[in-house]
Amino acid sequence: MERPLPPHRENHEAREKSHNFGPIVAAYESDDLTRLADTLAIGLAVEMEPTTWESIRTAGESARPVVLKIPNVPAAIEIDPSGTLRPFRQHGVSVGEEIDKLVTSPGSRMHALRARSRDVALDLLAPMMLPGRFPSRTEFQSVFRWAPIIEVFAYALATRHLAALEDLRERVTAKANTTFSTDECNYCATTHTMAHFVLMSSDAPEYSLIEAAKSSTLNGWTPSLAFTRARTVWLAAAGAKSAAAFGPTAFECYLPVLATARHAFRIFDALFGLTAIALSHGHVREEVLQAVKHHAQMVGDRSVDDIDCVRLAFRSAIEMLKWRAGDHSPPAALDRLGWSRDHEGDGLASPQAFRLDPTDTAPNGMMLGFSALPAILRASPAQHYPRSKARVYRLKLRETEMLQITRRAWLLHPTE
């Protein structure tokens, strides 16, 4: 988890001085964050004074909406005659006025608005980026409502962190300290930052995610692995949303891992991601079920590091793939996670979800992560966050808890 998840009254500056949050701080200097903040600032600037754009509406079009094309993004903002804004995706031929032409003049009113709105944009992004912070639902929604125009940059920012995460993981797993190290603190913070931006882009069309993911050239990459191996249900839920967003195009990532992996957790991740895709895209459910059954029969032909865990993961995936479409997660699993069926209250952001391992055995005998999948996939991205800033404090982890979570990962003892 992020270290720790504090109330506002704590001294963030003092904590930041006590740890080197290199990967997070470096992201603030990245081109991806610059593009994200600048694009978000465009939307905020338009919203600040929508009537400023009336000058581009001709007299004969007074009843028609104004459409402003966002630079370098297949998206636009529509302003109806009442001043209501609607960001939307554009695929193929873009339509509307080029917004860059309207704001680049240094003396223009919109140029000044955009400069001011960029500071607001960075303030809105801070709870998702700064060490020791965690956004409330309202804070997440304040950015997520602009998802159609920023989701490509949000996913690119998440993938930018992946290489840093790999480096941190190697350093963390090579150590055997009994105290919580800076690298472990960085690892927890980086994983959560990635999760926020993956959730921000979880409604994006798969073609845009595939383009953004091309920078992920690590061998064995899958859309969910960075989150499932962090060994908490909340982060695994972000991984499930990521897999579902990629859809069946991610089969080419998951199926080779399922066929060749010798590490138990790599197999779990492949099964978890495939099951999330199948539950979200019903037309491939039977195909995934048959593939999983086939690999379940074949896995005994190679050496894996924890065959009992692997067999339970296969059994859990098969049971969930047979689950009747539209069914809810088992109530006992929801109770264990502190989740309500309708996601009222804090939704998926329960203390239990921040601590429990998705590979734990649920009351129904399946792995907890698989039992929770229907609830995870029904939840909106905003329902991954607590309903108020005051409730964020409930998620706070002690350093000893974070140490245990970081070090329980199966990837501490890789065999491949």
C-alpha positions as CSV (number, residue, x, y, z in Angstrom):
1,M,0.0,0.0,0.0
2,E,1.0,3.6,-0.2
3,R,2.9,4.6,2.9
4,P,0.9,5.3,4.9
5,L,-2.6,6.5,4.0
6,P,-2.8,9.6,6.3
7,P,-5.4,12.2,7.3
8,H,-4.7,15.7,6.1
9,R,-3.4,16.8,9.5
10,E,-0.2,14.7,9.1
11,N,2.9,16.3,8.0
12,H,3.4,15.2,4.4
13,E,6.6,17.2,3.9
14,A,8.3,15.6,6.8
15,R,7.5,12.1,5.6
16,E,8.6,12.9,2.1
17,K,12.0,14.0,3.4
18,S,12.4,10.7,5.2
19,H,12.1,8.6,2.1
20,N,13.4,8.9,-1.5
21,F,10.3,8.7,-3.7
22,G,12.4,8.8,-6.8
23,P,10.0,7.1,-9.3
24,I,7.0,9.2,-8.2
25,V,8.9,12.5,-8.2
26,A,10.4,11.6,-11.6
27,A,6.9,11.2,-13.0
28,Y,6.3,14.9,-12.3
29,E,9.0,15.7,-14.8
30,S,7.7,13.2,-17.5
31,D,6.3,14.1,-20.8
32,D,3.3,11.9,-20.1
33,L,2.3,13.8,-17.1
34,T,2.8,17.1,-18.9
35,R,0.5,16.0,-21.7
36,L,-2.0,14.7,-19.2
37,A,-2.0,17.9,-17.2
38,D,-2.1,20.1,-20.2
39,T,-5.1,18.2,-21.7
40,L,-7.0,18.2,-18.5
41,A,-6.3,22.0,-18.2
42,I,-8.0,22.5,-21.6
43,G,-11.2,20.9,-20.3
44,L,-11.0,23.0,-17.1
45,A,-10.4,26.2,-19.0
46,V,-13.4,25.6,-21.3
47,E,-15.5,24.8,-18.2
48,M,-14.4,28.0,-16.4
49,E,-15.8,30.2,-19.1
50,P,-17.8,28.3,-21.6
51,T,-19.4,31.5,-23.0
52,T,-15.9,32.6,-24.2
53,W,-16.3,30.1,-27.0
54,E,-19.5,31.6,-28.3
55,S,-17.5,33.8,-30.6
56,I,-16.8,30.8,-32.9
57,R,-20.5,30.0,-33.2
58,T,-21.9,31.7,-36.3
59,A,-25.3,33.4,-36.3
60,G,-26.9,30.7,-38.2
61,E,-25.7,28.0,-35.8
62,S,-27.0,29.5,-32.5
63,A,-29.0,26.3,-31.7
64,R,-26.1,23.9,-32.6
65,P,-23.4,22.7,-30.2
66,V,-19.8,23.9,-30.5
67,V,-17.4,21.0,-30.9
68,L,-13.7,21.7,-29.9
69,K,-11.1,19.2,-31.1
70,I,-8.5,18.3,-28.5
71,P,-4.9,18.4,-29.9
72,N,-3.0,15.1,-30.2
73,V,-6.0,13.1,-28.9
74,P,-8.9,11.4,-30.7
75,A,-11.4,13.3,-28.6
76,A,-13.3,16.5,-28.4
77,I,-15.5,18.7,-26.1
78,E,-19.0,19.5,-27.0
79,I,-20.6,22.7,-25.7
80,D,-24.4,22.9,-26.2
81,P,-26.1,26.3,-26.4
82,S,-26.9,26.2,-22.7
83,G,-23.2,26.0,-21.9
84,T,-23.2,22.3,-20.8
85,L,-19.9,20.5,-21.6
86,R,-19.6,16.9,-22.7
87,P,-16.1,15.4,-23.4
88,F,-16.3,12.5,-25.9
89,R,-14.1,10.1,-27.9
90,Q,-13.6,10.5,-31.6
91,H,-12.4,7.5,-33.7
92,G,-11.6,7.9,-37.4
93,V,-12.2,11.3,-38.8
94,S,-12.2,14.0,-36.1
95,V,-14.7,16.9,-36.4
96,G,-14.8,20.3,-34.7
97,E,-12.7,23.4,-34.3
98,E,-9.0,23.0,-33.5
99,I,-8.8,24.3,-30.0
100,D,-5.0,25.0,-30.3
101,K,-5.7,27.8,-32.7
102,L,-8.0,29.4,-30.2
103,V,-5.7,29.5,-27.2
104,T,-2.1,29.9,-28.6
105,S,-2.3,33.7,-28.9
106,P,-0.4,35.0,-25.9
107,G,-2.8,37.9,-25.4
108,S,-6.0,35.9,-25.7
109,R,-8.4,35.4,-22.8
110,M,-8.3,31.7,-23.3
111,H,-4.5,31.6,-23.1
112,A,-4.6,33.1,-19.7
113,L,-7.4,30.8,-18.6
114,R,-5.5,27.8,-19.7
115,A,-2.4,28.8,-17.8
116,R,-4.5,29.2,-14.6
117,S,-6.3,25.9,-15.2
118,R,-3.1,24.0,-15.5
119,D,-2.3,24.8,-11.8
120,V,-5.8,23.5,-11.0
121,A,-5.2,20.3,-13.0
122,L,-2.0,19.6,-11.1
123,D,-3.8,20.1,-7.8
124,L,-6.5,17.6,-8.9
125,L,-3.8,15.0,-9.9
126,A,-1.8,15.4,-6.6
127,P,-3.7,12.8,-4.6
128,M,-3.0,10.2,-7.2
129,M,0.7,11.1,-7.6
130,L,2.1,12.4,-4.3
131,P,3.6,9.9,-1.8
132,G,1.5,9.2,1.2
133,R,-1.7,10.4,-0.5
134,F,-4.7,8.5,-1.6
135,P,-7.7,10.0,-3.3
136,S,-11.3,10.0,-2.1
137,R,-14.1,9.1,-4.5
138,T,-14.8,12.8,-5.1
139,E,-11.2,13.5,-5.9
140,F,-11.0,10.6,-8.3
141,Q,-14.2,11.7,-10.0
142,S,-13.0,15.2,-10.4
143,V,-10.5,13.9,-12.9
144,F,-12.2,10.8,-14.2
145,R,-15.1,12.8,-15.6
146,W,-12.6,14.0,-18.2
147,A,-11.6,10.4,-19.1
148,P,-12.4,10.6,-22.8
149,I,-9.8,13.3,-23.4
150,I,-7.1,12.2,-20.9
151,E,-7.3,8.3,-20.8
152,V,-4.6,7.7,-23.4
153,F,-2.2,9.8,-21.4
154,A,-3.3,8.3,-18.1
155,Y,-2.5,4.8,-19.4
156,A,0.8,5.9,-20.9
157,L,1.7,7.4,-17.5
158,A,0.9,4.1,-15.8
159,T,3.1,2.2,-18.2
160,R,5.9,4.7,-17.7
161,H,6.1,3.5,-14.1
162,L,6.4,-0.1,-15.0
163,A,10.2,-0.1,-15.7
164,A,10.8,1.7,-12.4
165,L,8.6,-0.9,-10.7
166,E,10.6,-3.8,-12.1
167,D,13.8,-2.2,-10.9
168,L,12.4,-1.6,-7.4
169,R,11.1,-5.2,-7.2
170,E,14.6,-6.6,-8.0
171,R,16.1,-4.5,-5.3
172,V,13.4,-5.3,-2.8
173,T,13.5,-9.0,-3.3
174,A,17.3,-9.1,-3.2
175,K,17.3,-7.8,0.4
176,A,16.3,-9.5,3.6
177,N,16.0,-6.6,5.9
178,T,13.8,-6.8,9.0
179,T,12.9,-3.1,8.7
180,F,10.8,-1.3,6.1
181,S,13.2,-0.1,3.5
182,T,13.0,3.0,1.2
183,D,12.7,0.7,-1.8
184,E,9.7,-1.1,-0.4
185,C,8.1,2.2,0.4
186,N,8.7,3.3,-3.2
187,Y,7.4,0.0,-4.6
188,C,4.1,0.4,-2.6
189,A,3.7,4.0,-3.7
190,T,4.5,3.3,-7.3
191,T,2.1,0.4,-7.6
192,H,-0.8,2.5,-6.3
193,T,0.1,5.4,-8.6
194,M,-0.1,3.0,-11.5
195,A,-3.4,1.6,-10.3
196,H,-5.0,5.1,-10.1
197,F,-4.2,5.9,-13.7
198,V,-5.1,2.4,-15.0
199,L,-8.5,2.9,-13.3
200,M,-8.7,6.3,-14.9
201,S,-8.3,4.7,-18.3
202,S,-10.4,1.5,-17.6
203,D,-13.3,2.7,-19.8
204,A,-11.0,3.5,-22.8
205,P,-11.5,1.6,-26.0
206,E,-9.1,-1.3,-26.4
207,Y,-7.4,0.1,-29.5
208,S,-6.2,3.2,-27.6
209,L,-4.8,1.1,-24.7
210,I,-3.0,-1.2,-27.1
211,E,-1.3,1.8,-28.6
212,A,-0.3,3.2,-25.2
213,A,0.9,-0.2,-24.0
214,K,3.5,-0.6,-26.9
215,S,6.0,1.0,-24.6
216,S,5.8,-2.0,-22.3
217,T,8.4,-4.2,-23.8
218,L,9.1,-6.3,-20.7
219,N,9.1,-10.1,-21.3
220,G,6.0,-11.7,-20.0
221,W,4.1,-8.5,-19.6
222,T,0.3,-8.7,-19.0
223,P,-2.2,-5.9,-18.3
224,S,-2.7,-7.2,-14.7
225,L,0.6,-8.6,-13.5
226,A,2.0,-5.4,-11.8
227,F,-1.2,-5.4,-9.7
228,T,-1.9,-9.0,-8.9
229,R,1.6,-9.7,-7.7
230,A,1.3,-6.9,-5.2
231,R,-0.8,-9.4,-3.3
232,T,-3.8,-7.3,-2.1
233,V,-7.4,-7.6,-3.3
234,W,-7.7,-3.9,-4.0
235,L,-4.7,-3.8,-6.3
236,A,-5.8,-7.1,-7.9
237,A,-9.1,-5.4,-8.6
238,A,-7.3,-2.7,-10.6
239,G,-5.5,-5.5,-12.5
240,A,-8.9,-7.1,-13.3
241,K,-10.2,-3.9,-14.7
242,S,-7.1,-3.4,-16.8
243,A,-7.4,-6.9,-18.3
244,A,-11.1,-6.4,-19.0
245,A,-10.4,-3.1,-20.7
246,F,-7.9,-4.8,-23.1
247,G,-10.5,-7.5,-23.8
248,P,-9.8,-10.5,-25.9
249,T,-6.9,-8.8,-27.6
250,A,-4.9,-9.6,-24.4
251,F,-5.2,-13.4,-25.0
252,E,-1.9,-13.2,-26.8
253,C,-0.3,-12.0,-23.6
254,Y,-2.0,-14.4,-21.2
255,L,-2.2,-17.8,-23.1
256,P,1.6,-18.2,-23.6
257,V,2.2,-17.6,-19.9
258,L,-0.5,-20.1,-19.0
259,A,1.2,-22.7,-21.4
260,T,4.8,-22.2,-20.2
261,A,5.0,-20.5,-16.8
262,R,6.7,-22.5,-14.0
263,H,6.0,-19.9,-11.4
264,A,2.7,-20.3,-9.5
265,F,1.9,-16.6,-9.3
266,R,2.5,-16.1,-13.0
267,I,-0.1,-18.8,-13.6
268,F,-2.5,-17.2,-11.1
269,D,-2.1,-13.9,-12.9
270,A,-2.8,-15.4,-16.3
271,L,-5.9,-17.3,-15.0
272,F,-7.2,-14.2,-13.2
273,G,-6.8,-11.9,-16.2
274,L,-8.4,-14.4,-18.6
275,T,-11.3,-14.9,-16.2
276,A,-11.8,-11.2,-15.9
277,I,-11.9,-10.8,-19.7
278,A,-14.3,-13.7,-20.1
279,L,-16.7,-12.4,-17.4
280,S,-16.7,-8.9,-19.1
281,H,-16.9,-10.2,-22.7
282,G,-19.4,-13.0,-22.7
283,H,-18.9,-14.0,-26.3
284,V,-15.5,-15.4,-25.4
285,R,-16.4,-17.1,-22.2
286,E,-16.7,-20.6,-23.5
287,E,-13.5,-20.2,-25.5
288,V,-11.6,-19.2,-22.3
289,L,-13.2,-22.0,-20.3
290,Q,-12.1,-24.6,-22.8
291,A,-8.5,-23.2,-22.9
292,V,-8.3,-23.1,-19.1
293,K,-9.5,-26.7,-18.9
294,H,-6.9,-27.8,-21.5
295,H,-4.1,-26.1,-19.7
296,A,-5.3,-27.5,-16.3
297,Q,-4.8,-31.0,-17.7
298,M,-1.3,-30.1,-19.1
299,V,0.2,-28.2,-16.2
300,G,1.3,-31.4,-14.5
301,D,3.6,-32.2,-17.4
302,R,6.0,-29.5,-16.3
303,S,7.7,-28.5,-13.1
304,V,6.0,-25.7,-11.2
305,D,7.1,-24.3,-7.9
306,D,3.8,-24.8,-6.0
307,I,1.5,-27.3,-7.6
308,D,-1.1,-27.1,-4.8
309,C,-1.6,-23.4,-5.4
310,V,-1.6,-23.8,-9.1
311,R,-4.3,-26.5,-8.9
312,L,-6.4,-24.3,-6.7
313,A,-6.0,-21.4,-9.1
314,F,-7.1,-23.6,-12.0
315,R,-10.1,-25.0,-10.1
316,S,-11.1,-21.5,-9.0
317,A,-10.9,-20.1,-12.5
318,I,-13.0,-23.0,-13.9
319,E,-15.6,-22.6,-11.3
320,M,-15.9,-18.9,-11.9
321,L,-16.1,-19.4,-15.7
322,K,-19.0,-21.7,-15.1
323,W,-20.7,-19.1,-12.9
324,R,-24.0,-18.1,-14.3
325,A,-23.8,-14.9,-16.2
326,G,-25.2,-12.0,-14.1
327,D,-24.7,-13.7,-10.8
328,H,-23.1,-11.8,-7.9
329,S,-20.0,-12.7,-6.0
330,P,-20.7,-15.2,-3.1
331,P,-22.1,-13.2,-0.1
332,A,-19.5,-14.9,2.2
333,A,-16.6,-13.6,0.1
334,L,-18.1,-10.1,0.1
335,D,-18.6,-10.2,3.9
336,R,-14.9,-11.2,4.3
337,L,-13.8,-8.3,2.2
338,G,-16.2,-5.8,3.9
339,W,-18.0,-5.1,0.6
340,S,-21.7,-4.6,0.1
341,R,-23.4,-6.2,-2.8
342,D,-24.4,-2.8,-4.2
343,H,-21.1,-1.1,-3.4
344,E,-22.7,1.4,-1.2
345,G,-20.6,3.2,1.3
346,D,-16.8,2.9,0.6
347,G,-17.3,0.5,-2.3
348,L,-14.2,-1.6,-2.8
349,A,-12.0,0.6,-0.6
350,S,-12.3,-1.5,2.6
351,P,-9.5,-2.1,5.1
352,Q,-9.8,-5.8,4.3
353,A,-9.3,-5.3,0.6
354,F,-6.1,-3.4,1.4
355,R,-4.8,-6.3,3.4
356,L,-6.2,-9.6,2.2
357,D,-4.3,-11.7,-0.4
358,P,-6.3,-12.5,-3.6
359,T,-4.8,-16.0,-3.4
360,D,-6.3,-16.7,0.1
361,T,-9.0,-19.3,0.2
362,A,-12.5,-17.9,0.3
363,P,-15.4,-19.5,2.3
364,N,-16.6,-21.3,-0.8
365,G,-13.2,-23.0,-1.3
366,M,-12.1,-20.9,-4.2
367,M,-9.3,-18.3,-4.2
368,L,-10.6,-15.0,-2.8
369,G,-9.7,-13.0,-5.9
370,F,-11.7,-15.2,-8.2
371,S,-14.7,-15.2,-5.8
372,A,-14.6,-11.4,-5.8
373,L,-14.4,-11.0,-9.6
374,P,-18.1,-10.5,-10.3
375,A,-18.2,-7.7,-7.7
376,I,-15.0,-6.1,-8.9
377,L,-16.2,-6.0,-12.5
378,R,-19.7,-4.6,-11.6
379,A,-18.1,-1.7,-9.7
380,S,-17.5,1.5,-11.4
381,P,-13.9,2.9,-11.4
382,A,-15.0,5.5,-8.8
383,Q,-16.3,2.8,-6.5
384,H,-12.7,1.7,-5.9
385,Y,-12.4,4.7,-3.7
386,P,-13.8,5.7,-0.2
387,R,-16.8,8.0,-0.2
388,S,-15.0,10.8,1.7
389,K,-11.6,12.1,2.4
390,A,-12.1,11.4,6.1
391,R,-12.7,7.8,5.3
392,V,-9.3,7.5,3.6
393,Y,-7.7,7.2,7.0
394,R,-9.4,3.9,7.6
395,L,-7.1,2.4,4.9
396,K,-3.9,3.4,6.6
397,L,-1.4,0.6,7.1
398,R,1.3,0.3,9.7
399,E,4.8,-0.2,8.4
400,T,4.8,-3.7,9.8
401,E,1.7,-4.6,7.7
402,M,3.2,-3.1,4.6
403,L,6.4,-5.1,5.2
404,Q,4.4,-8.3,5.5
405,I,2.4,-7.6,2.3
406,T,5.4,-6.7,0.3
407,R,7.3,-9.8,1.3
408,R,4.6,-12.4,1.0
409,A,4.6,-12.3,-2.8
410,W,5.4,-15.5,-4.5
411,L,7.8,-13.7,-6.8
412,L,10.3,-13.6,-3.9
413,H,11.4,-17.1,-4.9
414,P,11.2,-17.2,-8.7
415,T,11.9,-20.4,-10.6
416,E,11.9,-19.0,-14.0
